[in-house]
């Protein structure tokens, strides 16, 4: 059994390696394109999520590439956290890395006393949707259109963490 890559907090220096991971993931799908102008948060990923009260974690592969990513931001008015930048390199899929990354966000949400997790995911990413559902997320009705270079439609997923607060 191969050990999982160690997880660490993202740094602003991770900008290019994160972009490479995301661009490679997008390239797996037809009509899914990476354009830097649509991802300003990647210019300074650690600072971007920290300024929003969140965190961003990554995993480094044995070759030094970033092979996994996940970020979380509080949404206090919804008593929730929102996940972003959920990506795993194909070499790591099915290894448990994505679960380990998700566990980081779950611990963050629970430590903050949040009652729910949510995320939006490109409608093309069916494999990711199955992963979210395995973790207890439920796809909510409706979609949103991003009007980006890929003409992306996204699905909304939510996962309750605790009973509703009074």
N, C-alpha and C positions, 0 to 999 in steps of 0.2 A: 504494500500500500504506500502510495506516495504522499508525503506530507503536504499540507496546504501551504501556499505562500503566506508569509507573515503579513498581517494587515497593519497599516500605519495611517496616520493623518496625512491627507494630501498637503502639498506645499504649493506655493505659487510657481515654483520651478517645474511643476508637473504639467504645465500647460500643453506643451507639444506632445508628450507621451499620452496624455489623456485624449487629445484630439486624434492621435493616431489610432487609439483603441476604438473611439466612436466612429471614425471614418471607416475603419475596417468592418465594424459591425454593420454600418449602413450599406456598405458594398455587397453584403450578403443578400440584399433585397433589391428587386427591380424597382427602378424609379425612386430610389432613396439616396439622396445626395448630401454630402457634407459640405457646408460653406461656412468658413470662419465667421463671416459677418452675422450669421444667425446664432452664434454662440459666444457673445461677449463675456459671459461668465468664465469661459475657459482661459481668458487672458491672465487671470489671477484667481484660480479656483479656490484656494484656501481662504483668501481674503474675502472673496465674494460670499461664500457661505457663512463665514464667521460674522460678517457685517449684518447678516440676517438672523443671527442668533443660532445658526446651525453648525453642522460639521460635514466634512467630506473625507471619506476613507478610500484608500486604494490598496491594491496588492501588487507587489512586484514579482514578476516571474524570474526563473533562474537565469534568463538571458538579460535581465535588467529592464525589460519592457514592463509597462503597467499592464497587468492581465485581468484586473477587476476594479470596479469603481462603484461607489454609492454615496449619495449625499442626502442630508435631511435638514429640513427647515421647519421651525415651529409655525403653526397657524393658530394663534391663541383664540381668535374669535370663533373658531370651529372646535376648540379643544382637541386639536389634531396636530400631527406633523405630516409634512408632504415629502415624499421621496423623489429624488432626482438622480440623474446620471447613473442609472442601474445598468451596468454593462459587465459582461464576462467574455474574455477571449475564448474562442472555440476550443483551445487546448485545455481549458479549465471547466468547461460545461459538464455537469454531472459529477464533478469532483467534490462538491460540498462547499466550494468557495463562495458561491452566491448565497448560500444559507448563512455562512459565517459573516459575510458583509451585511446581510439583512439583520442578523443578530445584533450588530453594532447599532443599527437604527432603532431596533426594538428596545434595547437597553437605554438609549437616549430618550425615547418616548416615555418609557416607564419611569425613568428618573425624573422627568419633567411633569409627571402626573397626567399626561395626555390620554384621552380616551379613545383615540382613533388614529389610524394611519391612512394616507391616501396617496395616490399617484395617478399620473396620466401616461399612457403608453401608445405609441404609434400603432395604428390598426393593423399594420403589416407584421408586427412582432408576435405572432401566434405562440411561438415557443416561450417567450417571456410571459405571455398571458397565462399559459398553463402553469408556469412556475409561481406566479402571483396567486393563482387560485389554490395551488398546493399549500401555500403559506396561509391560506384563510382569507385572502382578499376576494371580494365579490365585485363583479363588473356592474356598475350602475347604469341606468338607462341614459341614453343620449351620447352624443359625440361632440367634439369640438374640432373646428377647422383652423389650421394655423396660417394658411396663406403663405407658406414658405416655399423654398425652391423645389421641394419634393411634393408640394400640394398635400401635406400631411393631414390626415384625420386621426384623432386620438380618442381612445376609450378611457373612461374614468373608473378607477378601482378604489375600493375602500375596505378597511379591515378594522372592526371594533377591537379595542384592547381591554376595556373595563366596562362595567355597568355605567349607564348614564349617571352623571352627577345631578343631585337635586338642584 
